[in-house]
Amino acid sequence: MKVIASALLLSCATLAVPAGAADADPAVARQLKELGYEYQVDEDGDYKVLMATGDNDERSQIVYIRSQVETYGNHRVRELWSYAYQSPADALPAVVANRLMEASNALIIGSWVKQGRSAVYVAKIAATASTGELEDAIAAAAVSADAMELELATDPQKSDEY
């Protein structure tokens, strides 16, 4: 599956400043603008981008670029998230959890994590990643999460929830 090089419009522009805009990292906004991606800023100050993932824009995937930077020693890391599955119970079904672990083994930049009842693709990149590196991480998140969403869907025809 190939990611279309442009982000889809999430909603009409408004004059109101989102609640989390003050917490949003302006460096990410500059990079997204340089890429020509449209985005929204959520209440946490994170960036939300809707990416086309199919050849004919028939599917899309939401990718979140976190403004908050995590630090471990000398490493400063930014996370990108993309949801693919929600469990009907608190625990992921064993078959789903095992599939996610198998899939994580084949991923280069990210891996699957459990966040509450959801399976989320998480990529961790350097906080100072170049625009090209950010673009690669967004593409990896969108393609990986969309493919897993489709694979785990009960009804693949109605599976484009995220």
ZIZIBEL-V540779 format. One record per residue. N is the residue number from 0. RES is the residue in three letters. SS is DSSP state (H for helix, E for strand, C for the rest). PSI is psi in whole degrees, 0 to 359 (* if undefined). Layout:
n=N res=RES ss=SS psi=PSI
n=N res=RES ss=SS psi=PSI
This chain:
n=0 res=MET ss=C psi=139
n=1 res=LYS ss=C psi=134
n=2 res=VAL ss=C psi=130
n=3 res=ILE ss=C psi=142
n=4 res=ALA ss=C psi=358
n=5 res=SER ss=C psi=151
n=6 res=ALA ss=E psi=149
n=7 res=LEU ss=E psi=152
n=8 res=LEU ss=C psi=126
n=9 res=LEU ss=C psi=318
n=10 res=SER ss=C psi=170
n=11 res=CYS ss=C psi=146
n=12 res=ALA ss=C psi=144
n=13 res=THR ss=C psi=162
n=14 res=LEU ss=C psi=341
n=15 res=ALA ss=C psi=142
n=16 res=VAL ss=C psi=125
n=17 res=PRO ss=C psi=149
n=18 res=ALA ss=C psi=322
n=19 res=GLY ss=C psi=2
n=20 res=ALA ss=H psi=326
n=21 res=ALA ss=H psi=333
n=22 res=ASP ss=H psi=355
n=23 res=ALA ss=C psi=137
n=24 res=ASP ss=C psi=115
n=25 res=PRO ss=H psi=338
n=26 res=ALA ss=H psi=323
n=27 res=VAL ss=H psi=317
n=28 res=ALA ss=H psi=316
n=29 res=ARG ss=H psi=316
n=30 res=GLN ss=H psi=318
n=31 res=LEU ss=H psi=322
n=32 res=LYS ss=H psi=319
n=33 res=GLU ss=H psi=324
n=34 res=LEU ss=H psi=348
n=35 res=GLY ss=C psi=18
n=36 res=TYR ss=C psi=137
n=37 res=GLU ss=C psi=149
n=38 res=TYR ss=C psi=167
n=39 res=GLN ss=E psi=157
n=40 res=VAL ss=E psi=126
n=41 res=ASP ss=C psi=183
n=42 res=GLU ss=C psi=342
n=43 res=ASP ss=C psi=357
n=44 res=GLY ss=C psi=12
n=45 res=ASP ss=C psi=153
n=46 res=TYR ss=E psi=138
n=47 res=LYS ss=E psi=119
n=48 res=VAL ss=E psi=133
n=49 res=LEU ss=E psi=116
n=50 res=MET ss=E psi=137
n=51 res=ALA ss=E psi=135
n=52 res=THR ss=C psi=352
n=53 res=GLY ss=C psi=165
n=54 res=ASP ss=C psi=329
n=55 res=ASN ss=C psi=29
n=56 res=ASP ss=C psi=23
n=57 res=GLU ss=C psi=342
n=58 res=ARG ss=C psi=157
n=59 res=SER ss=E psi=166
n=60 res=GLN ss=E psi=134
n=61 res=ILE ss=E psi=132
n=62 res=VAL ss=E psi=131
n=63 res=TYR ss=E psi=132
n=64 res=ILE ss=E psi=113
n=65 res=ARG ss=E psi=137
n=66 res=SER ss=E psi=324
n=67 res=GLN ss=E psi=135
n=68 res=VAL ss=E psi=133
n=69 res=GLU ss=E psi=148
n=70 res=THR ss=E psi=136
n=71 res=TYR ss=E psi=110
n=72 res=GLY ss=C psi=238
n=73 res=ASN ss=C psi=359
n=74 res=HIS ss=E psi=132
n=75 res=ARG ss=E psi=119
n=76 res=VAL ss=E psi=138
n=77 res=ARG ss=E psi=141
n=78 res=GLU ss=E psi=146
n=79 res=LEU ss=E psi=136
n=80 res=TRP ss=E psi=146
n=81 res=SER ss=E psi=122
n=82 res=TYR ss=E psi=147
n=83 res=ALA ss=E psi=340
n=84 res=TYR ss=E psi=144
n=85 res=GLN ss=E psi=127
n=86 res=SER ss=C psi=145
n=87 res=PRO ss=C psi=346
n=88 res=ALA ss=C psi=175
n=89 res=ASP ss=C psi=323
n=90 res=ALA ss=C psi=145
n=91 res=LEU ss=C psi=142
n=92 res=PRO ss=C psi=144
n=93 res=ALA ss=H psi=319
n=94 res=VAL ss=H psi=323
n=95 res=VAL ss=H psi=312
n=96 res=ALA ss=H psi=317
n=97 res=ASN ss=H psi=321
n=98 res=ARG ss=H psi=319
n=99 res=LEU ss=H psi=321
n=100 res=MET ss=H psi=319
n=101 res=GLU ss=H psi=316
n=102 res=ALA ss=H psi=322
n=103 res=SER ss=H psi=326
n=104 res=ASN ss=H psi=330
n=105 res=ALA ss=H psi=350
n=106 res=LEU ss=C psi=147
n=107 res=ILE ss=C psi=309
n=108 res=ILE ss=C psi=345
n=109 res=GLY ss=E psi=185
n=110 res=SER ss=E psi=171
n=111 res=TRP ss=E psi=138
n=112 res=VAL ss=E psi=159
n=113 res=LYS ss=E psi=125
n=114 res=GLN ss=E psi=101
n=115 res=GLY ss=C psi=239
n=116 res=ARG ss=C psi=7
n=117 res=SER ss=E psi=150
n=118 res=ALA ss=E psi=125
n=119 res=VAL ss=E psi=131
n=120 res=TYR ss=E psi=130
n=121 res=VAL ss=E psi=123
n=122 res=ALA ss=E psi=137
n=123 res=LYS ss=E psi=117
n=124 res=ILE ss=E psi=163
n=125 res=ALA ss=E psi=138
n=126 res=ALA ss=C psi=336
n=127 res=THR ss=C psi=22
n=128 res=ALA ss=C psi=144
n=129 res=SER ss=C psi=168
n=130 res=THR ss=H psi=320
n=131 res=GLY ss=H psi=319
n=132 res=GLU ss=H psi=321
n=133 res=LEU ss=H psi=316
n=134 res=GLU ss=H psi=317
n=135 res=ASP ss=H psi=317
n=136 res=ALA ss=H psi=321
n=137 res=ILE ss=H psi=315
n=138 res=ALA ss=H psi=316
n=139 res=ALA ss=H psi=317
n=140 res=ALA ss=H psi=313
n=141 res=ALA ss=H psi=311
n=142 res=VAL ss=H psi=314
n=143 res=SER ss=H psi=314
n=144 res=ALA ss=H psi=320
n=145 res=ASP ss=H psi=318
n=146 res=ALA ss=H psi=319
n=147 res=MET ss=H psi=321
n=148 res=GLU ss=H psi=315
n=149 res=LEU ss=H psi=318
n=150 res=GLU ss=H psi=319
n=151 res=LEU ss=H psi=355
n=152 res=ALA ss=C psi=138
n=153 res=THR ss=C psi=318
n=154 res=ASP ss=C psi=96
n=155 res=PRO ss=H psi=334
n=156 res=GLN ss=H psi=337
n=157 res=LYS ss=H psi=33
n=158 res=SER ss=C psi=10
n=159 res=ASP ss=C psi=60
n=160 res=GLU ss=C psi=327
n=161 res=TYR ss=C psi=*
